[in-house]
Amino acid sequence: MSNNDGCVVARSAEIKQLGVAMGMPAHQIDPYIRRQCILLSSNYALYGDMSRRVTDILSQHTPHVDVYSIDESFLSFEGVRSRHT
């Protein structure tokens, strides 16, 4: 669920098959489907902290880290020497 529990922002394969769309307002989910699934609140403070930790680890391996979003980064290893050569 979104940070205000208003909309679906991540879905399992099973919930997709039941027709729950990305961004669907929670109040529009069929009550029968709601009883079959678990709706969880997002935790952006935790996600932000985990994102920062992962970025710190990535930065230990290349100085070329382009953070695209909270859960996506692009890395370039151009000019980085392998420790195994």
One Martini backbone bead per residue (centre of mass of N, CA, C, O) as a GRO file, in nm:
protein
   85
    1MET     BB    1   0.102   0.033   0.013
    2SER     BB    2   0.078   0.336   0.053
    3ASN     BB    3   0.156   0.578   0.287
    4ASN     BB    4  -0.186   0.601   0.317
    5ASP     BB    5  -0.332   0.332   0.218
    6GLY     BB    6  -0.477   0.396  -0.077
    7CYS     BB    7  -0.263   0.229  -0.263
    8VAL     BB    8  -0.133   0.018  -0.487
    9VAL     BB    9   0.240  -0.061  -0.521
   10ALA     BB   10   0.237  -0.383  -0.475
   11ARG     BB   11   0.252  -0.719  -0.631
   12SER     BB   12   0.158  -1.021  -0.664
   13ALA     BB   13   0.089  -1.266  -0.879
   14GLU     BB   14  -0.185  -1.340  -0.750
   15ILE     BB   15  -0.313  -1.051  -0.743
   16LYS     BB   16  -0.296  -1.003  -1.044
   17GLN     BB   17  -0.487  -1.244  -1.126
   18LEU     BB   18  -0.732  -1.091  -0.965
   19GLY     BB   19  -0.710  -0.772  -1.082
   20VAL     BB   20  -0.500  -0.605  -0.936
   21ALA     BB   21  -0.394  -0.288  -0.976
   22MET     BB   22  -0.181  -0.056  -1.023
   23GLY     BB   23  -0.302   0.204  -0.812
   24MET     BB   24  -0.529   0.093  -0.671
   25PRO     BB   25  -0.774   0.157  -0.480
   26ALA     BB   26  -0.854  -0.001  -0.194
   27HIS     BB   27  -1.175   0.045  -0.209
   28GLN     BB   28  -1.183  -0.128  -0.500
   29ILE     BB   29  -1.143  -0.386  -0.365
   30ASP     BB   30  -1.269  -0.670  -0.345
   31PRO     BB   31  -1.380  -0.821  -0.063
   32TYR     BB   32  -1.301  -1.109  -0.142
   33ILE     BB   33  -1.002  -1.040  -0.196
   34ARG     BB   34  -0.928  -0.908   0.076
   35ARG     BB   35  -0.968  -1.187   0.235
   36GLN     BB   36  -0.709  -1.324   0.060
   37CYS     BB   37  -0.527  -1.091   0.171
   38ILE     BB   38  -0.237  -0.885   0.241
   39LEU     BB   39  -0.217  -0.564   0.369
   40LEU     BB   40   0.055  -0.333   0.348
   41SER     BB   41   0.242  -0.100   0.475
   42SER     BB   42   0.449   0.135   0.421
   43ASN     BB   43   0.822   0.208   0.484
   44TYR     BB   44   1.013   0.474   0.412
   45ALA     BB   45   1.228   0.479   0.632
   46LEU     BB   46   1.332   0.196   0.581
   47TYR     BB   47   1.385   0.215   0.275
   48GLY     BB   48   1.587   0.449   0.295
   49ASP     BB   49   1.794   0.303   0.471
   50MET     BB   50   1.843   0.061   0.283
   51SER     BB   51   1.928   0.225   0.038
   52ARG     BB   52   2.177   0.354   0.167
   53ARG     BB   53   2.326   0.089   0.233
   54VAL     BB   54   2.347  -0.016  -0.056
   55THR     BB   55   2.496   0.230  -0.173
   56ASP     BB   56   2.745   0.202   0.008
   57ILE     BB   57   2.829  -0.074  -0.105
   58LEU     BB   58   2.852   0.004  -0.403
   59SER     BB   59   3.073   0.235  -0.347
   60GLN     BB   60   3.302   0.019  -0.277
   61HIS     BB   61   3.321  -0.076  -0.604
   62THR     BB   62   3.225   0.218  -0.715
   63PRO     BB   63   3.212   0.565  -0.805
   64HIS     BB   64   2.969   0.482  -1.022
   65VAL     BB   65   2.677   0.599  -0.881
   66ASP     BB   66   2.332   0.600  -0.993
   67VAL     BB   67   2.060   0.722  -0.844
   68TYR     BB   68   1.723   0.672  -0.938
   69SER     BB   69   1.602   0.531  -0.676
   70ILE     BB   70   1.518   0.364  -0.393
   71ASP     BB   71   1.550   0.074  -0.597
   72GLU     BB   72   1.764   0.222  -0.804
   73SER     BB   73   2.077   0.153  -0.979
   74PHE     BB   74   2.369   0.268  -1.147
   75LEU     BB   75   2.663   0.114  -1.285
   76SER     BB   76   3.019   0.174  -1.324
   77PHE     BB   77   3.336  -0.002  -1.427
   78GLU     BB   78   3.489   0.202  -1.561
   79GLY     BB   79   3.830   0.193  -1.466
   80VAL     BB   80   3.801  -0.059  -1.291
   81ARG     BB   81   3.988  -0.264  -1.112
   82SER     BB   82   4.056  -0.577  -1.064
   83ARG     BB   83   4.150  -0.790  -0.797
   84HIS     BB   84   4.204  -1.052  -1.010
   85THR     BB   85   4.465  -0.920  -1.195
   0.00000   0.00000   0.00000
